[in-house]
Amino acid sequence: MKTSLRYMALTFLAATLVWAAAEEGFISLFDGRTLDGWTLFDKGQKGRGYVVENGMLVCPQDGGGNLLTEKEFSDFIFRFEFRMEPGGNNGVGIRAPLAGDISQTGMEIQILDHDHEKYKGWLKPTQRHGAVYDMIPPIADALKPAGEWNSEEIRVQGRLVQVTLNGVLITDADLNTVKDPAVLKKHPGAARTSGRIGFLGHGSRIEFRNIRVKPL
């Protein structure tokens, strides 16, 4: 029995050390109680914006807009967990300014329940979950069914953008491969080297937790 307990303790310690190493250098962006450190931009008609519920950052159905960090980041790793309702739609703004449509003035990583019935027949590859919105499609799909928690990591370094969802690399994008003049004209934000990180609400309920960033 003692040997078994000692083995379990060592196993737990090893797992804890691996987790701690993986999280080294990360800074929490959400305290679970307030929206300190965030700025709500362009909430439009969605009067509630974002709210805090049970330790989660929530975009309610009657909320939305762009909730962006007060600080700016250049190269970084952004980690968070999210859970959405069926047909849910949101996004992650990266290198974003406090101006315009973030998917164009900055960049947007799509958050979307892309297999929902209401998107069938018209959704473009560059609109699926994990896409650099309207520019570069994902290369894989690891999205869990609506109502389940997903874990996501977005790594932005120079001209490279990688999205890992539930341990699977779903987007491996080199912004230098975008050559279409019409796309580049529509998305001048792709040339930005720094900006804010945030969530881009679109009138559906999305819950977020464990939001943290590691500057590179």
C-alpha positions as MATLAB code, in Angstrom:
seq = 'MKTSLRYMALTFLAATLVWAAAEEGFISLFDGRTLDGWTLFDKGQKGRGYVVENGMLVCPQDGGGNLLTEKEFSDFIFRFEFRMEPGGNNGVGIRAPLAGDISQTGMEIQILDHDHEKYKGWLKPTQRHGAVYDMIPPIADALKPAGEWNSEEIRVQGRLVQVTLNGVLITDADLNTVKDPAVLKKHPGAARTSGRIGFLGHGSRIEFRNIRVKPL';
ca = [
       0.000    0.000    0.000;
       2.809    2.431    0.918;
       4.551    1.713   -2.390;
       1.317    2.343   -4.279;
       0.691    5.641   -2.475;
       4.279    6.739   -3.060;
       3.941    5.936   -6.779;
       0.700    7.933   -6.982;
       2.321   10.881   -5.217;
       5.323   10.821   -7.553;
       3.042   10.570  -10.588;
       1.020   13.557   -9.409;
       4.188   15.549   -8.728;
       5.554   14.772  -12.181;
       2.299   15.821  -13.832;
       2.279   19.040  -11.805;
       5.846   19.854  -12.821;
       5.045   19.241  -16.503;
       2.009   21.537  -16.269;
       4.006   24.217  -14.452;
       6.751   24.074  -17.090;
       4.176   24.347  -19.867;
       2.640   27.429  -18.203;
       5.885   29.167  -17.274;
       5.872   32.797  -18.328;
       2.097   33.047  -18.790;
       0.166   36.001  -17.402;
      -3.497   35.743  -16.431;
      -5.703   38.221  -18.307;
      -8.932   37.580  -16.393;
      -9.360   37.534  -12.602;
     -12.715   35.717  -12.654;
     -14.488   38.616  -10.943;
     -14.132   41.816  -12.970;
     -13.309   43.127  -16.433;
     -10.221   44.929  -15.170;
      -7.600   45.128  -17.909;
     -10.174   45.012  -20.715;
     -11.793   47.659  -22.917;
     -15.178   47.227  -24.631;
     -15.156   48.631  -28.149;
     -17.966   48.889  -30.707;
     -20.711   47.085  -28.788;
     -23.262   48.456  -31.258;
     -26.830   47.656  -30.235;
     -25.747   44.877  -27.881;
     -26.103   46.809  -24.660;
     -24.778   44.204  -22.199;
     -21.381   43.793  -23.836;
     -19.585   41.075  -21.828;
     -20.350   39.962  -18.272;
     -18.757   37.875  -15.536;
     -20.740   34.818  -14.424;
     -19.556   32.139  -12.001;
     -15.904   32.950  -12.626;
     -16.326   32.929  -16.412;
     -16.085   35.699  -18.984;
     -19.347   35.529  -20.938;
     -20.627   37.040  -24.150;
     -24.415   36.735  -23.637;
     -26.949   36.480  -26.437;
     -27.990   40.065  -25.757;
     -24.371   41.218  -25.551;
     -21.336   41.385  -27.757;
     -18.998   43.889  -29.308;
     -15.220   43.741  -29.149;
     -13.677   43.182  -25.718;
      -9.971   43.965  -26.093;
      -7.033   44.010  -23.717;
      -5.847   47.393  -22.529;
      -2.284   46.286  -23.215;
      -0.812   45.622  -26.654;
       1.160   42.547  -27.655;
       3.417   41.781  -30.600;
       4.516   38.118  -30.588;
       2.726   35.922  -28.053;
       1.050   32.662  -27.103;
      -2.590   33.124  -26.088;
      -4.387   30.304  -24.255;
      -8.008   30.031  -23.173;
     -10.938   27.642  -22.840;
     -14.341   28.248  -24.383;
     -17.797   26.726  -24.507;
     -20.511   27.811  -26.925;
     -24.165   27.236  -27.607;
     -25.268   25.425  -30.795;
     -24.478   27.651  -33.778;
     -22.248   29.846  -31.613;
     -20.188   32.559  -33.289;
     -17.367   34.681  -31.861;
     -13.746   35.395  -32.662;
     -10.353   36.243  -31.239;
      -8.902   39.555  -32.314;
      -5.113   39.627  -32.609;
      -2.813   42.642  -33.135;
      -6.009   44.676  -33.089;
      -6.460   48.454  -32.886;
      -9.400   50.227  -31.253;
     -10.851   50.997  -34.665;
     -12.995   49.556  -37.424;
     -13.820   45.932  -38.193;
     -11.160   44.000  -36.276;
     -11.107   41.202  -38.872;
      -9.790   43.835  -41.295;
      -8.038   46.497  -39.207;
      -6.346   43.758  -37.169;
      -6.876   40.023  -37.640;
      -9.522   37.613  -36.400;
      -9.168   33.953  -35.514;
     -12.618   32.469  -36.028;
     -14.611   30.853  -33.217;
     -17.597   29.092  -34.752;
     -19.786   26.010  -34.411;
     -19.144   25.555  -38.126;
     -20.996   22.265  -38.579;
     -24.288   23.678  -37.321;
     -27.214   23.391  -39.713;
     -27.559   27.145  -40.188;
     -24.089   27.400  -41.773;
     -24.452   24.533  -44.232;
     -24.232   25.317  -47.917;
     -22.600   28.735  -47.737;
     -19.749   28.747  -45.227;
     -16.344   29.296  -46.827;
     -13.208   27.397  -45.682;
     -11.767   30.710  -44.455;
     -14.783   31.069  -42.133;
     -14.441   27.751  -40.305;
     -13.286   27.569  -36.707;
      -9.603   28.373  -36.397;
      -9.336   30.225  -39.698;
      -7.460   33.491  -39.983;
     -10.803   34.959  -40.919;
     -11.380   35.522  -44.627;
      -7.701   34.935  -45.389;
      -6.311   31.503  -44.460;
      -8.379   28.351  -43.762;
      -7.641   25.777  -41.068;
      -5.954   22.502  -42.022;
      -7.777   20.287  -39.513;
     -10.870   20.123  -37.309;
     -10.779   19.255  -33.599;
     -13.832   21.160  -32.380;
     -15.910   19.440  -29.705;
     -19.724   19.440  -29.883;
     -21.496   22.599  -28.732;
     -21.914   22.636  -24.971;
     -18.514   21.040  -24.266;
     -15.380   22.879  -23.172;
     -12.592   23.352  -25.714;
      -8.993   24.320  -25.007;
      -7.292   26.578  -27.540;
      -3.849   28.067  -28.057;
      -3.041   30.804  -30.570;
       0.633   31.407  -31.282;
       1.578   34.566  -33.187;
       5.234   35.057  -34.045;
       6.346   37.345  -36.827;
       4.330   36.388  -39.892;
       3.349   32.975  -38.528;
      -0.021   32.219  -36.923;
      -0.702   28.788  -35.414;
      -3.894   27.591  -33.743;
      -3.929   24.444  -31.624;
      -7.355   23.178  -30.552;
      -7.708   20.430  -27.961;
      -4.106   19.404  -28.597;
      -4.427   19.336  -32.403;
      -2.706   21.858  -34.696;
      -5.632   23.068  -36.810;
      -4.112   26.210  -38.378;
      -0.514   26.664  -39.524;
      -0.543   29.941  -41.406;
       2.189   32.021  -42.973;
       0.771   35.476  -43.657;
       3.372   35.970  -46.375;
       1.509   33.402  -48.491;
      -1.464   35.754  -48.853;
      -0.811   37.320  -52.258;
      -4.269   38.197  -53.622;
      -4.316   42.014  -53.999;
      -8.050   42.158  -53.228;
      -7.568   40.236  -49.965;
      -4.601   42.361  -48.934;
      -6.536   45.545  -49.669;
      -9.502   44.339  -47.611;
      -7.282   43.216  -44.708;
      -4.608   45.881  -44.103;
      -4.427   44.703  -40.486;
      -2.501   41.638  -41.635;
       0.532   43.922  -41.928;
       0.355   45.028  -38.282;
       3.142   43.879  -35.970;
       1.421   44.567  -32.634;
      -1.940   45.362  -31.097;
      -4.553   44.190  -28.633;
      -5.954   40.706  -28.061;
      -9.640   40.180  -27.449;
     -12.969   38.540  -28.092;
     -15.258   39.601  -30.918;
     -18.900   38.921  -30.082;
     -21.618   38.282  -32.628;
     -24.820   37.935  -30.598;
     -24.520   34.326  -29.426;
     -23.609   33.009  -25.979;
     -19.959   32.060  -25.557;
     -18.255   31.343  -22.217;
     -14.508   31.771  -21.641;
     -12.197   30.821  -18.785;
      -8.488   30.312  -17.981;
      -7.495   33.231  -20.205;
      -3.746   33.849  -20.214;
      -0.956   35.108  -22.447;
       2.793   34.660  -22.759;
       4.658   37.450  -24.553;
       7.441   36.121  -26.790;
];
